[in-house]
């Protein structure tokens, strides 16, 4: 029997269906997402949770003329399927394939590129202001934001700004699923729970509206009636204080109810806020029971699930090495505090949170707050460790400079996901941190080449009384033996890993291992520099005197990176020697397999060797 989804290539096709078939479309779309992610990997739980919401939005609103923005974008797979990309979804998160997040260059239906949290309301508000200026007052602007994302300061800045604007057509949909990536935290989550406890109001409200709909499909809900119903049961909501017309909470999986609300809100010009309640992983029992496990995953078997599908023993990751280290360090030092902006699982802090609950702080999706919060602790002689992804540290750059570095406070940054990250693409890559960190006074920057070095340099930077950062990549470790001791190394000193001739490779980070493969083949020298700041200037000059050329190697942008720091040292010492800088080129690198990406930009062993040979072909034998 043919599926309805087979004939839905664009939202205009969806709108031709009678509303009583939308439940069937939802069932088919949910299976489409399940089959897709089980075969390609990707973000599952969040996409399953918005199936009905996605269909209802595209059914009622005239996308892409009406603007639809998905905050973060993990949940955009159903949206992509319904907006002309169904036949290419098998390429999602792969090189030259469909992005795992909304992307303007990919589709007119992706109104705004999202991948970092809490940007949707600001972007939608900006578009609404542009529409007002152009006289396009009929265009709708819809921001879908989760309960985790709306706790971020940026979302509140946007709500605050919107509340004083006239002639703005903006609908904010709060997708309340009691989950971000980690479990929800903070007072706002408690407030949402309070609203949810008022379900008896929602039940009365929904019953009244269903009666209207049963009587006459075309009737609109009178705002005065809604106001009187609401205020007879619950007080004015937080969002109404911002100037929004608040509705809800309602069941986000009741597609007919969603459609009726959207039809009403579509004709209600101004600032509107709809609170819906959904369940991450909806429709797939294993994902409903463990939405964190099924948030972002690789290929898996739909019948047996992810655990049964991955029986082989996996290598540890750099995040897990950090997780072991912080627990060991906390046992030694009672002043150690762990801080994360809503990335407990990804950063490797699950065990730390369980073993040291009084010293663990998940501050929610609030990177700026996380850094200044840690700075405040450091003022009173605690020793905070901020576990944060490189791409998210960018959001707290001012706080890092102003609140930590200028005051020379003892905060250690454990920077995960440095370098390219693979399938998540340019929005999540961490290839700028060396460039934006090394210009900051007082800050130490360490770049471990393997998991044992990671542990050594974490301990070294932690015991340094001042701001420091240790950056390490996503994924599996190199495979060396890791010492259980909490040893340190001398700050600002590198180490020669292999002594060869003619050409020396100065490596920063885990690409040292690729350098060693090339060096063993060509008899080059390799130095593991360990620190970008302070840089081992004596080692650089010493090696420069005994070699004919220098190669710098890093998984950071070439512009302003570690190689540039080496050039500054050579220039300061009036030392002239040919230098080849290898790193990430000056362009955004889209999603793909990490090995494939490194091959394309010449950072795998073959690429490194080829670049050296073509640049210095007369300098080695």
C-alpha positions in Angstrom: 0.0 0.0 0.0 1.5 3.4 -1.0 2.5 5.7 1.8 1.2 9.3 2.1 4.7 10.4 2.6 5.7 9.2 -0.8 3.7 12.0 -2.4 4.8 14.7 0.0 7.9 16.4 -1.4 7.2 19.9 -0.2 4.9 21.5 2.5 2.5 22.6 -0.3 1.8 18.8 -0.9 1.2 18.4 2.8 -1.3 21.2 2.8 -3.5 19.5 0.2 -4.3 16.7 2.6 -7.4 16.7 4.8 -6.5 17.2 8.4 -7.8 13.7 9.4 -4.9 12.2 7.5 -2.2 14.0 9.4 -2.0 11.4 12.1 -1.1 8.8 9.4 1.5 11.2 8.0 3.0 11.5 11.5 3.2 7.7 11.9 5.0 7.4 8.5 7.3 10.3 9.2 8.3 8.9 12.6 9.2 5.6 10.9 11.1 7.4 8.2 13.2 9.2 10.8 13.8 5.9 12.7 14.9 4.1 9.6 17.1 7.0 8.5 19.0 7.4 11.7 19.4 3.7 12.4 21.2 3.5 9.0 23.2 6.8 9.0 23.5 7.8 12.6 22.6 11.2 13.8 20.3 13.0 16.3 17.3 10.8 17.0 15.5 11.6 20.3 15.0 15.2 19.5 13.7 14.6 16.0 11.3 12.0 17.2 9.9 14.4 19.7 8.8 17.0 17.2 7.1 14.9 14.5 3.6 16.2 15.1 4.9 19.8 15.7 6.8 19.8 12.4 3.8 18.6 10.4 1.4 21.0 12.1 3.7 24.0 11.5 4.1 23.3 7.8 0.4 22.4 7.4 -0.8 25.7 8.8 1.8 28.2 8.0 2.9 29.1 4.5 6.5 28.2 4.7 9.0 29.3 3.3 7.2 32.7 3.0 6.4 32.4 6.6 9.7 32.1 8.5 10.4 29.0 10.6 13.5 28.8 12.8 14.5 25.7 14.7 16.7 26.5 17.7 19.8 24.4 18.0 18.6 22.4 15.0 19.1 18.8 16.3 15.4 18.3 15.8 15.3 19.4 12.1 15.3 15.9 10.4 11.5 15.8 10.0 11.6 19.3 8.7 14.2 18.5 6.1 12.3 15.4 5.0 9.1 17.5 4.4 11.0 20.3 2.6 12.4 18.7 -0.5 15.3 16.8 0.9 13.7 13.4 1.5 15.6 11.6 -1.3 19.0 12.9 -0.1 18.6 12.3 3.6 20.7 9.2 3.4 23.7 11.5 3.0 23.0 13.4 6.2 26.1 14.5 8.2 28.3 13.0 5.4 30.8 14.8 3.2 29.0 16.8 0.5 25.7 15.6 1.9 22.8 17.1 3.9 23.8 19.0 7.0 22.7 17.7 10.4 21.5 21.2 11.2 19.4 23.9 9.4 21.6 25.6 6.8 20.5 28.6 4.7 22.6 27.6 1.7 20.9 24.2 1.6 17.3 25.2 1.4 14.9 28.2 1.3 13.0 26.5 4.1 16.1 26.8 6.4 15.4 30.4 7.2 18.4 30.7 9.6 21.4 28.5 10.2 21.3 27.1 13.7 23.5 24.7 15.7 24.4 26.7 18.8 21.6 27.1 21.3 19.3 30.0 22.1 19.6 32.1 18.9 16.2 31.5 17.4 14.2 34.3 19.1 16.8 36.9 18.3 17.0 35.8 14.6 13.2 35.7 14.2 12.8 39.1 15.9 15.4 40.5 13.5 13.5 39.1 10.5 10.3 40.4 11.9 11.8 43.9 12.1 13.0 43.6 8.5 9.6 42.6 7.4 8.0 45.6 9.2 10.5 47.9 7.5 9.6 46.5 4.1 5.9 46.7 4.8 5.5 42.9 4.7 3.2 42.8 7.8 1.5 39.5 6.9 4.7 37.3 7.1 4.8 35.1 10.2 8.0 34.6 12.1 8.1 31.4 14.2 10.9 30.4 16.6 10.8 26.9 18.1 13.0 26.8 21.2 13.5 24.1 23.8 13.2 24.4 27.6 16.9 24.0 27.9 17.7 26.6 25.3 15.3 29.2 26.6 17.2 29.3 29.9 20.1 30.9 28.2 20.7 34.6 28.6 20.5 35.3 24.9 16.9 34.0 24.7 16.0 36.4 27.5 17.7 39.3 25.8 15.5 38.6 22.8 12.3 38.3 24.8 13.1 41.6 26.6 13.8 43.3 23.3 10.6 42.0 21.6 8.4 43.1 24.5 8.8 46.8 23.7 8.4 46.5 19.9 5.3 47.5 18.0 3.9 45.9 14.9 6.0 42.7 15.2 4.5 39.4 14.1 6.3 36.8 16.2 5.4 33.4 17.5 7.6 31.7 20.0 7.0 28.0 20.6 8.4 26.6 23.7 9.1 22.9 23.2 9.1 21.7 26.8 10.4 18.1 26.9 12.2 18.3 30.2 15.5 17.6 28.4 18.3 19.5 26.7 21.2 17.1 26.1 21.7 16.6 29.8 18.8 16.7 32.3 17.4 20.2 32.8 18.6 22.4 35.6 17.8 25.8 37.2 14.9 27.7 38.5 13.3 28.2 35.1 12.9 24.4 34.9 11.1 24.5 38.2 8.8 27.2 36.9 7.9 25.1 33.9 7.1 22.3 36.3 4.8 24.7 38.1 3.1 25.5 34.9 2.7 21.8 34.1 1.1 21.3 37.5 -1.6 23.6 36.3 -2.7 21.0 33.8 -6.2 21.2 35.1 -6.3 24.7 33.5 -5.0 23.2 30.3 -7.6 20.4 30.4 -10.4 22.9 30.9 -8.9 25.2 28.2 -8.5 22.4 25.7 -12.0 21.0 26.4 -13.5 24.4 25.8 -11.6 24.9 22.5 -12.5 21.4 21.3 -16.1 22.1 21.9 -15.8 25.2 19.7 -14.1 23.2 17.1 -16.7 20.4 17.3 -19.4 23.0 16.8 -17.8 24.9 14.0 -14.4 24.3 12.4 -14.1 27.9 11.3 -14.8 29.5 14.7 -11.9 31.4 16.4 -11.2 31.4 20.1 -12.1 34.7 21.6 -9.1 36.2 23.4 -11.2 37.7 26.1 -12.7 34.2 26.9 -9.3 32.7 27.0 -8.0 35.4 29.3 -10.9 34.9 31.7 -10.5 31.1 31.7 -6.8 31.4 32.3 -6.9 34.0 35.1 -9.6 32.0 36.9 -7.1 29.2 37.4 -3.5 30.5 37.2 -1.9 33.8 37.7 -0.3 35.8 34.9 2.7 33.9 33.4 6.3 35.0 33.3 6.1 35.3 29.5 3.1 37.5 29.6 5.1 40.0 31.7 7.4 40.3 28.6 4.3 41.3 26.6 3.6 38.0 24.9 0.1 36.4 24.6 0.8 33.1 26.4 -1.1 29.9 25.6 -0.6 26.4 27.0 0.8 24.1 28.1 -0.7 21.8 25.6 0.1 18.3 24.3 2.7 18.6 21.6 1.8 15.1 20.2 -1.9 15.9 19.7 -1.6 16.9 16.0 -5.2 18.1 15.7 -4.9 20.2 18.8 -1.7 21.7 17.4 -3.3 22.5 14.1 -6.2 24.2 15.8 -3.9 26.4 18.0 -1.8 27.3 15.0 -4.8 28.3 13.0 -5.9 30.6 15.8 -2.4 32.0 16.4 -1.9 32.6 12.6 -4.7 35.2 12.7 -3.6 36.7 16.0 -1.2 39.4 15.0 1.5 40.4 17.5 3.7 38.7 20.1 2.5 35.1 20.8 3.9 32.4 23.0 2.8 28.8 22.8 3.9 26.3 25.4 3.8 22.7 24.2 4.8 19.6 26.0 6.6 16.8 24.1 8.6 13.7 24.9 12.1 13.2 23.5 12.3 9.9 21.6 8.5 9.7 21.2 7.3 6.6 19.4 10.5 4.5 20.0 10.4 2.9 23.4 14.2 2.6 23.8 14.7 6.3 23.0 11.8 7.3 25.3 13.4 5.5 28.2 16.9 6.8 27.6 16.8 10.0 25.5 20.3 10.9 26.4 21.8 7.7 25.0 19.7 8.2 21.8 20.4 11.9 21.4 23.3 11.6 19.0 24.4 8.2 17.9 26.0 6.1 15.2 24.3 3.4 13.2 22.2 0.9 15.2 19.8 -1.9 14.9 16.2 -0.8 15.3 15.0 -4.1 16.9 17.8 -4.6 19.4 18.8 -1.0 20.0 22.1 0.8 20.4 23.5 -1.3 23.3 23.0 -4.6 21.6 24.2 -3.3 18.3 27.6 -2.2 19.7 28.9 -5.3 21.5 32.6 -4.8 20.6 34.8 -3.1 23.1 35.4 0.5 22.1 38.5 2.5 22.9 38.2 5.2 25.5 37.7 8.8 24.4 39.6 11.9 25.4 36.5 13.0 27.2 36.6 9.8 29.3 40.2 10.3 30.1 39.3 13.8 31.4 36.5 12.3 33.4 38.9 9.9 35.1 41.4 12.6 35.7 39.0 15.1 37.4 37.8 12.4 39.8 41.3 11.5 40.7 42.3 15.1 41.1 39.2 15.8 43.2 40.2 13.0 45.6 43.5 14.7 46.1 42.3 18.3 46.3 39.0 19.1 48.1 39.0 22.6 46.6 38.4 21.3 43.1 35.1 22.3 41.6 33.6 21.0 38.3 31.6 23.3 36.2 29.8 22.5 32.9 27.3 24.5 30.7 24.8 21.6 30.2 27.3 19.1 28.7 27.7 16.6 31.5 27.7 13.5 29.3 29.7 14.9 26.4 32.4 16.4 28.6 32.8 13.2 30.7 31.5 14.6 34.0 28.8 11.9 34.8 31.0 10.1 37.4 32.3 13.3 38.9 28.7 14.5 39.4 27.8 11.2 41.1 30.9 11.0 43.3 31.2 14.7 44.2 27.7 16.1 44.0 28.5 19.0 46.3 31.3 20.1 44.0 29.6 19.6 40.7 27.7 22.5 39.0 25.7 22.1 35.8 24.7 25.7 35.1 22.6 25.0 32.0 23.1 26.4 28.5 24.8 29.5 29.9 28.4 29.6 28.8 29.0 33.2 29.8 27.6 32.6 33.2 29.6 29.4 33.6 32.9 31.2 33.1 32.2 34.2 35.4 30.6 31.8 38.0 33.9 29.9 38.0 35.8 33.2 38.3 33.7 34.1 41.4 34.6 30.8 43.0 38.3 31.4 42.2 38.1 34.7 44.1 37.5 32.7 47.3 40.4 30.3 46.7 38.4 27.4 45.2 39.9 25.8 42.1 37.2 25.5 39.4 37.6 23.4 36.3 35.3 24.5 33.5 34.6 21.6 31.1 33.5 23.1 27.9 33.5 22.4 24.1 35.8 24.6 22.1 32.9 25.8 19.9 30.9 26.8 23.0 33.8 28.6 24.7 33.6 31.1 21.8 30.4 32.3 23.4 32.1 33.3 26.6 35.1 35.0 25.1 34.5 38.3 26.9 34.1 36.6 30.2 37.3 34.6 29.7 39.2 37.8 29.1 37.5 40.3 31.4 36.5 38.1 34.4 39.2 35.5 34.4 42.4 36.6 32.6 42.5 40.3 33.6 42.1 39.3 37.2 44.6 36.5 36.8 42.2 34.0 38.5 42.9 30.4 39.0 40.5 28.8 36.6 41.3 25.7 34.5 39.5 25.3 31.2 39.2 21.7 29.9 38.5 22.4 26.3 36.9 19.4 24.6 36.2 18.9 20.8 39.2 21.0 19.7 40.0 20.8 16.0 37.6 19.4 13.4 34.7 17.3 14.8 33.5 15.5 11.7 29.8 14.9 11.3 28.6 18.0 13.1 30.4 20.2 10.7 31.6 23.8 10.8 29.3 25.0 13.5 30.8 22.6 16.0 34.4 22.6 15.0 37.0 23.8 17.5 39.6 25.0 15.2 39.9 28.6 16.4 40.7 28.3 20.1 44.5 28.5 19.8 44.1 31.7 17.7 41.7 33.4 20.0 43.3 32.2 23.3 47.0 32.9 22.6 46.6 36.6 22.4 45.2 36.8 26.0 47.8 37.7 28.7 48.2 35.5 31.8 46.7 32.5 30.1 48.6 29.2 29.7 47.6 27.0 26.7 48.5 23.3 26.6 48.1 20.9 23.6 48.5 17.2 24.6 49.5 14.8 21.9 47.9 11.7 23.4 45.9 10.6 26.4 48.9 10.3 28.7 50.0 13.8 27.8 46.4 14.9 28.3 46.5 13.7 31.9 50.0 15.2 32.5 49.1 18.6 31.1 45.7 18.7 32.9 47.5 18.1 36.2 50.2 20.7 35.3 47.7 23.4 34.3 45.5 22.7 37.3 48.3 23.1 39.7 49.4 26.3 38.1 48.0 29.2 40.1 46.4 31.2 37.3 44.2 30.8 34.2 45.0 27.9 32.0 43.5 25.9 29.1 44.1 22.3 28.0 42.6 21.5 24.6 42.0 18.0 23.2 40.0 16.5 20.4 36.7 14.6 20.2 36.8 10.8 19.8 39.0 7.9 20.5 42.4 8.1 22.2 45.6 7.3 20.5 46.2 4.0 22.4 49.2 4.7 24.6 49.5 3.6 28.2 48.2 6.2 30.7 49.9 6.7 34.0 47.6 6.7 37.1 49.8 9.2 38.8 49.0 12.9 38.9 52.4 14.0 37.6 53.3 17.4 36.2 55.7 18.7 33.5 57.6 21.9 33.3 55.4 24.7 31.9 56.5 26.1 28.6 58.9 23.3 27.7 58.5 20.9 24.7 60.1 17.5 24.1 61.8 16.0 21.1 60.0 12.8 20.2 62.3 11.8 17.4 65.7 13.2 16.3 66.3 13.1 12.5 67.9 15.4 10.0 67.2 18.3 7.6 63.6 19.0 8.5 62.0 19.4 12.0 58.2 19.2 12.5 57.0 21.2 15.5 53.7 19.5 16.5 50.9 20.9 18.6 48.3 18.4 19.8 47.4 14.9 18.6 48.7 15.5 15.0 52.1 14.8 16.5 51.3 11.2 15.9 50.8 11.7 12.2 54.1 13.7 12.2 55.8 10.7 13.7 54.6 8.4 10.9 56.0 10.8 8.3 59.2 11.3 10.3 60.0 7.6 10.7 59.6 7.2 6.9 61.7 10.3 5.9 64.1 10.6 8.9 62.7 14.0 10.1 62.9 15.4 13.6 59.7 15.7 15.5 59.2 17.9 18.6 56.0 17.7 20.7 55.7 21.3 21.7 53.2 20.6 24.5 52.5 24.3 25.1 51.4 27.0 22.7 51.8 29.6 25.5 54.3 30.0 26.9 56.1 28.7 23.8 59.4 26.9 24.2 61.5 29.5 22.4 64.8 27.9 23.3 63.8 24.6 21.8 62.6 26.3 18.6 65.9 28.3 18.1 68.0 25.2 19.0 66.2 23.0 16.4 66.2 25.8 13.9 70.0 26.0 14.1 70.4 22.3 13.4 67.9 21.9 10.6 67.3 23.3 7.1 63.5 23.9 7.4 60.7 24.0 10.0 57.2 22.6 9.6 54.5 23.6 12.1 51.6 21.2 12.5 48.3 21.9 14.3 44.6 21.1 14.2 43.8 24.8 14.5 43.3 27.5 11.9 46.6 28.5 10.3 45.8 32.2 10.7 46.9 33.3 14.1 47.6 29.7 15.2 50.5 28.0 16.8 52.5 28.2 13.6 52.1 32.0 13.6 53.5 32.0 17.2 56.6 30.1 16.0 57.1 32.7 13.2 56.9 35.4 15.8 59.6 33.7 17.9 61.9 33.4 14.8 61.3 37.0 13.8 62.0 38.3 17.3 65.3 36.4 17.3 66.2 37.5 13.8 66.4 33.9 12.7 65.8 33.2 9.0 64.8 29.7 8.0 62.1 28.4 5.6 58.9 27.6 7.5 55.8 25.6 6.3 52.6 26.1 8.3 50.3 23.1 8.2 46.8 23.4 9.8 43.2 24.1 9.0 42.9 26.4 5.9 41.0 29.7 5.9 37.6 28.3 5.1 34.8 26.6 6.9 35.0 22.9 6.7 31.6 21.2 6.3 30.5 17.9 7.8 32.2 14.6 6.9 34.1 11.6 8.3 37.1 13.0 10.2 39.7 10.9 8.4 38.3 12.0 5.1 38.3 15.6 6.2 41.9 15.4 7.3 42.9 13.8 4.0 41.2 16.6 2.0 43.0 19.4 3.9 46.3 17.5 4.0 46.6 16.7 7.7 46.8 13.0 7.4 50.3 11.4 7.1 50.1 11.3 3.3 49.1 14.9 3.1 51.7 16.0 5.5 54.4 14.2 3.6 53.2 15.5 0.3 53.2 19.1 1.5 56.7 18.8 2.9 58.1 17.2 -0.2 56.6 19.7 -2.6 57.7 22.7 -0.4 61.2 21.5 0.5 62.0 19.0 -2.2 65.7 20.0 -2.3 66.2 19.9 1.5 66.1 16.2 2.2 67.7 13.0 0.9 
